[in-house]
Amino acid sequence: MDMEEKPKQKKWYSPSGLKKHVNRERARHFYRMGTEKSKQNSYREAVECFEKAIELSPNSPECYYNRGVALYEMGLYEKAEKSFYRAAELDQKFTKANFNLGMVHLKMGNPQKARHYFKKFYRDAKGDQKQKNWVKIAEGYIAELKKEIEAAKEPVATPPPGQVGL
């Protein structure tokens, strides 16, 4: 008795399921295009691609994160902050977003906020072997920012009335 090979069944989608499938595939396409544009330092084009991916897949922390990286590279720190924040909001385990929030606040001159996000990253990622180099960098920033914040709190010596400082 010969065993006949059954033909592979096609995957059928309902109309709404098909739309979701197509949107997911299109979002992946734009995401891949965005990462390629980022590798080429074409950050404006990368942002456009990530924004199209976000329109199609609004709950993807990776899309927000990578848009944030491109915006950061363009020097658009406030917009990058919003993207990293959204990525962290969508996935609490997406620790890289907190590291980059620290970097954004460092660039924006907010040492307390920068330290807060580096500490948050450190706390969440310190056991992750894949991120051990980033954890060491975060440790350095935490210590450095602590000194900077404490130095800013120290009162500045002012000369007594009637004397001019040199």
C-alpha positions as CSV (number, residue, x, y, z in Angstrom):
1,M,0.0,0.0,0.0
2,D,1.5,3.3,-1.1
3,M,1.2,6.2,1.2
4,E,0.0,9.2,-0.7
5,E,1.5,12.5,0.3
6,K,-1.2,14.9,1.5
7,P,-1.1,18.2,-0.2
8,K,-0.1,21.1,2.1
9,Q,-3.0,23.0,3.2
10,K,-3.0,26.7,2.6
11,K,-3.4,28.9,5.6
12,W,-6.7,30.7,5.5
13,Y,-7.4,34.0,7.2
14,S,-10.6,35.8,7.9
15,P,-10.7,39.2,6.2
16,S,-9.7,41.0,9.5
17,G,-7.1,38.3,10.2
18,L,-5.7,38.7,6.6
19,K,-5.4,42.5,7.1
20,K,-3.5,42.0,10.4
21,H,-1.2,39.5,8.7
22,V,-0.5,41.8,5.8
23,N,0.1,44.8,8.2
24,R,2.5,42.7,10.3
25,E,4.4,41.7,7.2
26,R,4.5,45.3,5.9
27,A,5.6,46.5,9.3
28,R,8.5,44.0,9.3
29,H,9.5,45.3,5.8
30,F,9.6,48.9,7.0
31,Y,11.4,47.9,10.1
32,R,14.1,46.1,8.1
33,M,14.4,49.1,5.8
34,G,14.8,51.4,8.8
35,T,17.6,49.3,10.2
36,E,19.3,49.3,6.9
37,K,19.0,53.0,6.6
38,S,20.4,53.4,10.1
39,K,23.4,51.3,9.2
40,Q,24.0,53.6,6.3
41,N,23.7,56.7,8.6
42,S,20.6,57.8,6.7
43,Y,18.8,58.6,9.9
44,R,16.1,60.8,8.4
45,E,15.0,58.0,6.0
46,A,15.3,55.5,8.9
47,V,13.0,57.6,11.0
48,E,10.5,57.6,8.1
49,C,10.6,53.8,7.8
50,F,10.2,53.3,11.5
51,E,7.3,55.6,11.6
52,K,5.6,53.6,8.8
53,A,6.3,50.4,10.8
54,I,4.8,52.0,13.9
55,E,1.6,53.0,12.0
56,L,1.2,49.3,11.0
57,S,2.3,47.8,14.3
58,P,1.8,50.4,17.0
59,N,2.7,48.1,19.9
60,S,6.2,47.2,18.8
61,P,8.8,48.4,21.3
62,E,11.6,47.6,18.8
63,C,10.1,50.1,16.3
64,Y,9.9,52.9,18.8
65,Y,13.4,52.0,20.2
66,N,15.1,52.1,16.8
67,R,13.2,55.3,15.8
68,G,14.6,56.7,19.1
69,V,18.2,55.7,18.1
70,A,17.9,57.4,14.7
71,L,16.4,60.6,16.3
72,Y,19.2,60.6,18.9
73,E,21.8,60.3,16.2
74,M,20.2,63.3,14.5
75,G,20.4,65.3,17.7
76,L,16.7,65.4,18.2
77,Y,16.9,64.4,21.9
78,E,13.4,65.4,23.0
79,K,11.8,63.3,20.2
80,A,14.2,60.4,20.9
81,E,13.2,60.6,24.6
82,K,9.6,60.1,23.7
83,S,10.4,57.1,21.5
84,F,12.6,55.4,24.1
85,Y,10.0,56.1,26.8
86,R,7.3,54.5,24.6
87,A,9.4,51.5,24.0
88,A,10.0,51.0,27.8
89,E,6.3,51.6,28.4
90,L,5.3,48.9,25.9
91,D,7.7,46.3,27.3
92,Q,9.0,46.6,30.8
93,K,11.8,44.1,30.0
94,F,13.1,46.3,27.1
95,T,16.0,47.5,29.3
96,K,18.0,49.1,26.5
97,A,15.4,51.8,26.3
98,N,16.2,52.9,29.8
99,F,19.9,53.0,29.1
100,N,19.2,55.3,26.1
101,L,16.9,57.4,28.2
102,G,19.9,58.0,30.4
103,M,22.0,59.0,27.4
104,V,19.3,61.4,26.1
105,H,19.1,63.1,29.5
106,L,22.9,63.3,29.7
107,K,22.9,65.1,26.3
108,M,20.0,67.4,27.5
109,G,21.9,68.4,30.6
110,N,19.6,66.6,33.1
111,P,22.1,64.6,35.3
112,Q,19.5,63.6,37.9
113,K,17.2,62.1,35.3
114,A,20.1,60.5,33.4
115,R,21.3,58.9,36.7
116,H,17.7,57.7,37.4
117,Y,17.5,55.9,34.0
118,F,21.0,54.4,34.2
119,K,20.2,53.1,37.7
120,K,16.9,51.6,36.3
121,F,18.8,50.0,33.5
122,Y,21.5,48.7,35.8
123,R,18.9,47.2,38.2
124,D,17.0,45.4,35.4
125,A,20.0,44.3,33.3
126,K,22.8,43.5,35.8
127,G,22.2,39.7,35.6
128,D,21.9,39.6,31.8
129,Q,25.2,38.3,30.4
130,K,24.3,39.7,26.9
131,Q,24.3,43.2,28.4
132,K,27.3,43.0,30.7
133,N,29.3,45.6,28.8
134,W,26.4,48.0,28.9
135,V,26.0,47.4,32.6
136,K,29.6,48.3,33.2
137,I,29.1,51.5,31.2
138,A,26.0,52.3,33.2
139,E,27.9,51.7,36.4
140,G,30.5,54.3,35.3
141,Y,27.8,56.8,34.4
142,I,26.0,56.3,37.7
143,A,29.2,57.0,39.8
144,E,30.2,59.9,37.6
145,L,26.8,61.5,37.7
146,K,26.6,61.0,41.5
147,K,29.8,63.1,41.9
148,E,28.5,65.7,39.5
149,I,25.1,66.0,41.3
150,E,26.8,66.2,44.7
151,A,29.3,68.9,43.4
152,A,26.4,71.0,42.1
153,K,24.8,70.9,45.6
154,E,27.9,72.3,47.3
155,P,27.6,75.9,48.2
156,V,29.8,78.2,46.2
157,A,32.1,80.3,48.5
158,T,31.4,84.0,48.2
159,P,33.8,86.7,49.4
160,P,32.7,88.7,52.4
161,P,30.9,91.9,51.8
162,G,33.2,94.7,50.6
163,Q,35.9,92.3,49.3
164,V,36.3,91.4,45.6
165,G,37.1,87.8,44.8
166,L,40.3,87.2,42.7
